[in-house]
Amino acid sequence: MKRPDVYLLHAYSSRNSGDGLLVKLSLRAIREAGFRQPITVVCLDPASFAGYLDDPQLELISLRRFVARTLAHAWRRRGPVFFGVGGGYLRAGTWKEGCKTLVAHGLQIVCASLWGPRARIYLPQSVGPFSTAPGRVLKWLVRRRVDTIFLRDDKSVRELDHRHAVRIGDLVVLEISKRPHAPQLAASDSLAHVARRKVYFVFRDLSGKPYADAYIAKLRRLVELTPDASLALQSAGRGNSDDVFYRRVFGVESAPALRDVIRSEDAIVLSVRLHGSLESVLGGLPSIHIAYERKGQAAYGDLGLSEYAFHAESFDPEAVAASIEKLRHDPAPFWQKLASLSVNRYTQLLKLIGDEINPSITLLIDGNFQKVGDQIFSPHMGHRKFAARFTESFARVRIAARSFPVPRAQGELVTGEGTQFIDLGSPRGAKAWIRHLPRLVWRTWRVIRNADLLLLRFPGNLSLLAMLLCRATGKPFSAEIVADPADYFSDAASRHPLRHVARRVHCWATRHAAKHGRTVRYVTTAALQAVYPPRTLARSFSFSDAYLPDELFDRRDDARVMHDADAGVFPIVNVAMMHNESKGHGILLRAVAALRERGLNVELTLIGDGVLRAELERLAARLGLADSVRFAGALNGDDVLRTVSQHALFVLPSLQEGMPRALLEAMAVGIPVIATHVGGIAEVLEPASLVPPADVDALSEKIAHNAADAQWRDQQKQRQREAVRRFRYSELQAQYRHYCEALKAYG
């Protein structure tokens, strides 16, 4: 895949050394995360960064040029990656501040969104307050138009309430925490008896604060208590200059730059500007911080230096002066506290950034997804059984599907680490599809447009729609074929009046997908391939997506089976959803009725649920099976296995299948299996365990034979268990890894 363009937004000016440092650290993090391509830096003061940044692959542009470039080229939707410089610029506590922020920074967020970005990642921020009308607009923009945002204090996390916010330290804090501090400790010991260290103050104007007059009075008192201290300049120019404040309040006409102090002197720094303090600590000078924003207290807390942070509104000049004197006498305790910080979260930041290099995969499928509140569940496609197969190879997995609200879900959560579910709505049935089609087309198109790699699962209505959109727009896709729609829409499996039309359409779609997919995976070894051959064998794969943990082959519970055998009962079990006739429930019920008429004491457990359950219960009653058939309903995965393992025989009378998971699971836990000869079932079962589909007499005879011959059942169990070992998780996952590499290469 083509490497995406990379932009770094919200760079301010290097005339403020703290902001310049943040730009440097932002670029370093992006590079260390693996981005090697040129980076475009959007600056409010591009000239200040000329010669300041040492990365040769940089383009510095102004905000005006970025807006012009967006208007000229964003329509191409080239999928760039946007980063926001770490900082504290996204705030709107007053109308004036909010309007300035919207013009300078909200505009950059809007422009980034117009490019159809692959990702928008904001490096560690403090955000808010959002108490004004412009603030609420800014909050809406950040929540809706920023994909991932790292936040450097807990209040920002609560106030923004972003869907993908990560609490982490300031960029400078992370840089400090990843460095060893033994050198500073050694230096402190060696200089313990040297002349008293110089002290530098880095103050700033807080005239917008309600406590501004008291703050200035406390600063003057602090200067009186430390008469040999000097002022240092951290920020100059563009309306954010410290030197103007120094002249007005202290009568000081000039002061050395803080960066020069850090470079050349062994001193103690007291800074009202957070990055004045952090820049000093990073340069090896202990620093006391007088915080006027929550980010300051949070940063010093993250470093384990809370006792060296005071609040600008309430600090006591005498207490601050005393702390300065302690550091002048012995800075070792400062470095000891910093050295005790054991958590280096910089690697976590790099991993999350680096994940954006790798393409994400979007799987667009039809499935039995149940929605409870904001959570999505599935009996068969829980995260560990399905999405986790892909998260080993892809940093981000997106599942796009319909979901259906239920009061109580069965199964497991579909989402997990690195997995997102995109809800396409809940239309079910022809009328609902027609009514919701425009919205469904729009949602599906958005999914397709934003997908790095697109994987469509056939047969299915959604995959059919998605494939048509892909073919119309030239979007490449890969395909998975899990069943034969010719069987699904056969006269025996479906009573729908449009089944013949649906059969033709879906058979065509599946053939077309096999021919035009960049890669094609089949859940069978040969059965589906014979009907829907791939364009090239080199890009086709043949393995199941069954979830059979290796330890599953050690499970077996003979307690109930032995008890029922002694009581003369032959317990059989079936696992299948009851959404349509294709699973053959009615055929199985009629076979059980025929066996009981012959005097065989068969008891059937049906695991599964769906719209046909009530109809099947009525059929069982009409056949006189009310006391012989137990409708267990939908069960969770472990409960399914536990229940299946308590029966003597697993029966699958389906009229259509690909490679049924429930059958493989039964074989793995050591339950003998009989099934119909459809799909890929004959690839795992011997002919002696197969019956023709929709044949009640053949099915009842096969069940009777199993009931009469325990030795034969035991032999079948052993052979079937050996046959299914190739579906163990470890073996299938090795094939998944190879498959995912092919998806990246060809998709």
N, C-alpha and C positions, 0 to 999 in steps of 0.2 A: 504493500500500500504506500501511496505517496505520503511523505512526511508533511505534517501540517505546518502552516505558518504559525509563528509564535509572536504574541504581543505582550508587552509589559505596560500596564496602564497606571495612571495616577502618580507618575514620578513628579516630584515638585521641583526642588532646586537644590543643587549641591552647596549653595551659599548658606543653607542651613545644614551644618555638618551631620546632624542626626538624620535628616531626611536623605542626605547623600549616602550615609552609611546604610540606611534601609534599602535603598536602590541597589547598592553593591551586594548586600546580603541576599536580596531577592534574586538577583541574577546568578549569584553563586549557587543558591538552592536549586534553581531551575537547571543549571548546568550539571550539578552533582546528581540530579534526579535522572539524567540521561539525555537531555535535549541538546543536540549538537548543531542544530540548524541556526541560521541567523535569527536574531531577535530584534523586533522593532520596539523601541521605548518611546512612549507618548509622554512628553514632558510639558510642564507649564513654563519652564525656563530652560530650553534645550542648550543654550549657549553655556550655561554653567556646568554642564556635564562634559563638554568638549575637553578632552585631556584628563578628565577625572576618572572615567571608567576605563579599565585596561583590557576590556574584551574586544578583540578585533572584529567580531562578527555582530556588530551593533549598528542599528540605524536609529538616530535620534530625530524625532519629529515633534512638532508642536501640536497642541490640541486642535488648532485650526486646520492643519494639514490632515490630521487624522479624520476629522469630520468630512473634509473634502474627499479624501480617499474612500471613505465609507459610502458617500453618495455616488461616487463614480464606479466603484467596483463591488460593493457588498452584494449586489443582485446575483453575482456569480456563485455565491454561497459556497466558498471554498473550504469551509470547515476549519478555521484556525483555532488555536488554543489561546485563550486570553488569561493572563495572570494580573492580579491587582497587587501593587506594592504593599507590603505590610505597613501598618500605620494606624492613625486614629482620625482620619479625615472624614469618615462617613457619620457626621453628626449634624443635628439640626435643633438645637435647644431653643433658638430664637428665630423669628421670621428672617432677620437679616442673615444669620448664619445658615439657615435652611436654604434660602434662595441662592446664596453663594455656592453652597455645596451642590445643589441641583445643577447649576450652570457649569461648574467646573468638573464635577465627578459623576452626577447623575447622567449627564450628556454622554460620558464615556461608556457607562453601562448600557445605555440605549443603543449607541453605535455598535458596541460589541455584539448585541443581540441581533442586529440586522444582518450580520455576516453569516448567519446559520452556523454558529460556533460548535465545534466539537466538545469544548469544555470551557467553563468560566470558573476559575479558581482564584479565590482571594486569600493571599497569605496573611499571617496573623494580624488581626484587627481588634480595635476597640470601637464599637459602634454605639450610636445613640448619644444623647436622648433624641427621641422622635416625637416630641410633645407638640410640635406645631403642625399646621397643615402641610407645609413643604416637607416636614419631617415624616409625615405619614406617607407622602408620595415616595420619598426616598426609601422608607422601609419596605413599601410595596415593591419597588424596583429591585432591591437587594434580595428580597425573599423569592421573587418570581424570575429574576434574570441572572442570578448568580447560582451556579450549580453546587459548588462546595465553598464554604467559608470557614477559615480557621479563626477562632476568637480567643483573645488573650486574657479575658476575665469572665467570671461567672455571671456578672450582671448583664454583660452583653449577650451571653447565651440566652438568658431568660427574656431579655427585652426584645431581641430579634426573633426568637422562636423559629429559627430556620430549620427546614426539613433535613438538611445535611450540614449541620454545624459541628465543628470539632474543637473542643477546648484544648488549647495548647499555649505554650509560652510565646512571648514576643520573639521576633527573629533574633534580636541581639541577645536575649536571654538564652535562646537555644544555642546560639553560637558560643556563649560563655560556658554553658553547661556541658558542652561536648569537649571542652579543653581541660587538660590536667592543670591543677593549681599548685602543685608542689613547687614549681619555680618561684612563685610569689611568696610561698611560705618560707622557703630557703632564703630568699632575698630579705624578707622581713626579719629573720633571725640574725642575718649578717649585718643589718643596718640598725639593730636595736639600740646601739649606743652612739649613733652618729647624730649630728646636729638636727635640731627639730625640723621636721618637714614643713615645706611651704603649704599654704592653704589657698585654694582658688575658689571663688564663688561664681556660679553661673546662674544669674537671676533672669527673670522675664516679667514683662508687664502683664498684670492680671486685672487691668482696669475694668474689664467687663464683669468681674465677680462682685457680688454684694459686699464682700469683706475686703475689698481692695485697699481701703485706707488703713485698716488694722494690719493688713499684710505688709504694707510698706513700712509702717511703724516698727513691726517686728524685724523686718530686714535691717533697718537702721540700727536697732538695738543689737542685732547679731554682729553687725560690722563693728560696733563699739566694743563688744566682748571679744572680738578677734581682730585687734587693730593691725596686726602684721599680715592680714589676708589681702589678696588682690582679686580683682575681677577678671573674668575670662569671657570671651565672646564665642557663643556657639552658633548663633544665627544672625545673618546680616542680609538686608535687602528684601525687596518684594513685600513690604508692609509687615514683615515679621522679624524686625531687627531689634537686637538687644542693646545696641550702642545708643539708640535714641533714648531708651529707658535709663541707661546708665548716666547719660548727660543730664536728664531731667531730674532724677531723684538723688544721684550721688555726686553730680558735678564732674564725672570722669569723662574725659574727651576721647580717650583711646584705651583699648585693652587688647591683650594678646589673644589670638585664636585658640580655642580649646584644643583643637587638633595639634597645634604646635606644642602646647603644654604637655599633652599626653606623649608626644613623640620625644621630648627632650628633658623632662623634669621628673623627679621623684617627689610627688606631692599628694595632698589630700584634696579631693574635689567635693564641694557641696553644690548640687545642681537642682534648680527648680524644674528644669527641662528633663524629662525622663531619659531621653537618649543622650543628654549630656552626661548623666550618671552612668548609663549602660556603656556608652562609648569609653568612658574613663575606666570602668572595671575591665572591659575587653582589652584595653591598652595596658592593664597592669597597675592601675591606680585605684586605691579604695575610695569609695564615693558614698556620701550621704545624700539621700533624695528627699526633697520637700515636694510632695505630690499635690497637685491641684485637680487631678482627674483620677478615676478609679483604676486606670491602666497602670499608674505608678505603683500603687499599693499591691496590685496583682503581680506585677513583674518582680518586685522585691520579695513578695511571698513565694513566687515560683523558684527564686534563687536561694531561698532559706535565709534571707537577709532582712526580715520584717522589722527587726529592732533598729535598723538604720534608715527606715522610711518614716517620715512625719507628714502630717497633713498641713497644707498651706493655710487653712482657715484657723486651725487650733494649735499649731506648734508653739512650744515654749522656747524662746531664744536661749535661755539659760541651759535648758536640757540639751538643745542642739549643740551649743558651744561646748558643753561637757563631753558630748560624744566625739566632737572634733578633737578635743584634747586627748581623749583616750586613744584615738587612732594615730595621732601624732606621736604619742608615746610608744604605742605597740599595735601595729595593724594586724598582727598574726591572728587574733580572734576573728577578724573579718574574713580572712582567707580560709580559716579552719571551717567556719560555717559554710562558706561557699564550696569547699572541697567535700563537705559531707553530703552535698546534693548528689544523690546516686542515680537519678532518673535522667537519662539522655533521650529526649523525645524527638531529637532532630532526625533520627533514622526513620521514625514513624512519618514525619512530615515528608521526607524524601520518597518514601514508598508510595504515599498517597498521590504525590505529584507525579512520580514515575509511572504510576498506573495509567496515566493519561496518554503515555506514549503508545502503549499496547492497544490494539483495536478492541472495542467491545463487541459482543455478539448479541444479536436480538433474535429471539425465537418466537415466531408468530404461529400460534397453534390453536386448535380447538381442544378443549378438555373439560373435565368435570371440576371446575374451580368454584369453590364456595366462599362467599363473602360474609364475614361477621364484623360489623363495624368497618374499620379500615384494614383489617387483616384478611389475607387470602389463604385458604386451606385447600388441600387435595388429598383424596385417599391414596392416589398412586404417584403423584408428582410432587411430594414434599421435597424440601430443599436438599436433604441428604441423598434422596433417591434420584433426583433429576438435575437440578441446577448445579449442585456440587460437582457433578461429572465435568462441567465446563469451567468451573472457577479455578481448577488446577491450571488451566491454560489461558484463561481470560480474566483480567482484573475485574471486569464488569460484565454481568450477564443480565439481560433484560428479557422478560417474558411478557409478551403482548397477547392477550386473550380476553374472551368474555368471562365475566364472573356473575354468579347468581346468588343474591342475598338469601341467607338461611338463618333461622333463629339459633341453631346449634350446629357447628361444623363437625365433620368427621375427617380424620386424616391428620396431616401435619402441615405446618406453615410452609408455604411455597417460597417465601423470601428468607434470606439469611445474609451472611457476610458476602458482599459483592454482588448481591442479586436484587433486582428491582422488578416489581410487577406493574405493568401498564394496563389499566383497565379499559377495555374497549366498549363497555356497556354490557347489557344483559338481554339482547333480543333473542327470543326462542320461538321457533315456529315461523311459517311463511308470512303471516300477516305482520308479525312484529318486525321481521326482516325488511319487508317492504316499507313499513312506516319509519324505521330508523335508518334506512339505507344511506341517505345523504350524510347523516352524521357519522355513520360507520365508515363510509368511504373517506371522509375527511380525517377521521382519527387514524385509520389504517395508513393513509398516505403520509401523515405526519410521522408515524412510526417508521415507515419505509425510508422516508427522506432523511431522518436523523440516525439511521442505523449505519454503523461501520461495516459489519458483516451481518447479512440477513439470512436466516435459516427458516424455511417454510416446511411445515409438517403436513403430509398428505395421507389420506384424503381429508378434506375439511372445507367448509364454506369460507372461513376466513382466509385459509391459504389460497383458495381459488381466487378470491377477490384480490389478495395481495399480489399473486402472480400476474394477474391481468394488469394491475397498476405498474408492476415492475416491467412488464413487456412493453407497456405504452410509453414509459419514461426512460427505458434503457438501464434501469437499476439492476445490477447483478444480484443473483440469489443462489443459495444452495437448497437442496431438497432432502427431506427424509420421507420414506414411504413405509408406512407401518401397517397397512391393510389394503385389501383389494375392494374397491367400491363396487365392483360387479357382484361380489357376494353380499355386501352390505345392503344393496338395493335390489336384491333378487326377490322374486315373488314369495319365497318361503320366509325371508328375513324381514320383509317390510310390507305393510298394508297401505302405505301412503299413496294417494291417488296419482301423485306426480313421480312415483318411484322410477318409472321407465325413463322419463326425461332426466331425472337426477342421475340415474345410472350412466347414461350416455355422457352427460356433462362432466361428471366426476371422473369417469374413465378417461375421457379426453384430457382433462386437466392433469391427471396423474401421469399419463404418457408424455404430455408436453413438459411437465416438470422434470421427468427423468431425462428427457432429451436436452433441455435447455439449462438445467441447473449446473452451476460451476462444479459442484460435487453432489453426489447422490449417495445416501446411506439407506440400506434396506435392513429390516429387522430379521430377515430370513437369509438363508444361505443361497437358495436358488429359486424358491417358489415365486416370490414377487418379481424377481429379476426376469423370469421367463415371460411374464405378462407385460411388464413395464421395463424393457431393457434400457440400460444407460447409454449415453452417447459414446462414452469411452470407459473401458474397464479400469483404466489407470486412475480415474477419479471416482470410482465407485467403492463403497465399503459395505461389508455384510456382517453385522453383529447386532445383537439385541441390546435394548436399554434396560433389561431386567435388573433389579437390585437384589442381589443374592450375596449377602456378606459371607465371607469365608467361614465364619463360625456357625453359620446357619446349618451347615452340613453335619454338625455335631448334635443337632437338636432332634429329640424324638420323645414322645410321651405315649407309652403304650397302656397307661392305666385304664382309661375308659374303654379302649378297644378290647382289652382282655375281659373287662367286666361285662360289656355288652355281648361279646361272643359267648360267654358263659350263660347269658340270659337268653340266647337264641336270637339276638337282634343283630342285623347287619347294617351298621351306620355308614351312610355315604354323605358326601358334602359337595357343594358347588359354590364357587365364588364368581360373581358377575353382577354388574350394574343392571338395573331393570328399566332402562330408558326406552328400549325397543325390543322387537321380537328376535333380533339377530343373535342373541345369546342362547336361544333354544330352551328357555325355561319351561314353556308349555309342553315341549316334546319330552323333557325329563319327567315332568309331573305325570304325563300319560304312561311313560315307561314304568314308573314306580307303581302306579295303579295296576298295570298289567301284572307286575311281579307279585303284588299283594293278593291279587285274584288267584294266582297260582300257589298261594300259601307261603311265599317267602316273606319273612318278617323284616322288611326293609324300612329304615327310617332315614329321612332326608333332611339335611340342614342347608338352607339357602342363605348365603351371606351376600348382602348387597341391598341396594334400595333404588327407588326411582319411580317414575310416574305410573309404571305398569304393576306396581306391587299390589295394589288393591284388586286389580283384575286377576292377578295370579292367585291371590288368596281366595277369591271367589271360585276360580277353577279348581283349586285344591279341595275346597268344600264340596263342589259338585261331584268330584271324583271319589269322594269318601275318604280323603286323606287329611282331614282336619287334625287328627291325633297322630299322624305319621310324618307330617312335614312341619318343620320349625323355621319360621321366617326370622332370622337373627338380625336383619337390618344391616346397615353399614357399620363396620367395625374399623378401629384403628389397625395399623399394620401389624403390630405385635399380637394383638388380639386375634387377628385373622389367622396368623400362623399357629397360634396356640389352639384355636378351635379346629383348624384343619387337621392338625397332628393328632387329634383325638378321634379320628374316623378311620375306617378300614379301607375306604376307597374314595378317590377324588374323580368326579365325573364332569366333563366339559362337553356339552352337546351343541356347541356354537355352530351357527350357520356361516359365520365369517370371523376370521382372526388373522392377525399377522403372525406374531410370536407371543402368545399370551403369557403375561407375567404370572398370573395366578397358577397356571399349570406348572411352570418352572419352579415356583416356590413350593408347591406340593411335592414335586419330585425331589427337591433339595432336602425337605424335612423327612423324607422316607415314606411317603404315602403312595401306594400304587395308583396309577392314573389310567383312565380310558378317556378317549376324546374322539371327536369327529375328524374326518380327513379333509380339513380345510386349511388354507393359508400355509404356514410353515410348520404346522404341527407334525407332519410326517417326517420332518428333519430331526426330531428328537424322540419320537415314539416308533416302536416296531409295528409292523402291520397287525400283529396279534392284539395290539391295544387300540386299534383304530376301528371306527364304524362309519358308514356313510352318513352324511348330514341328513337330517329330517326323517330318519328311519327309526320309528318307535320300536318295531319288532327287533331289529338288529341291536339297538341300544339295550333293550331289556334282556336279550339273550346274553350279551356281553357282561352285564351286571350279574346275572344269575351264575354264569360260569365263574366269575371272580368270587362270588359268595360261596360257591361249592368247593373251591379248590384253594385252600389256604397256602399250600406249598407253592402253587403256581404264582399266587399273589406275592409271596415272599421273593421268589425268583425275579419277578417283574420289578419289584421294588428295588432290588440290588442293581439290576441292569439299568433301570431308569435313573437311579441316583448317580451311577457312573457316567451316564450319557450327559447329565446336566452339569457336571463339574466344569465343563468349559465355559459355563455362564457365571462362574464365581466372580465376585467383585474385582479381585486383583487382576484376573485375566482380562475381563472386559475393560477395566480402566486403562490397561496398557494399550488396548485398541483405541480407546477414546483419545488418548494422548496423541497417537499417530493421526487420528482423524482430525483433531483440532489443529494440528500443524498444517494439514492439507487445507483446512478451511482458511487459515491465515494466508497460505501461499496462493490459493486459487480464488478465494472469495472476494 
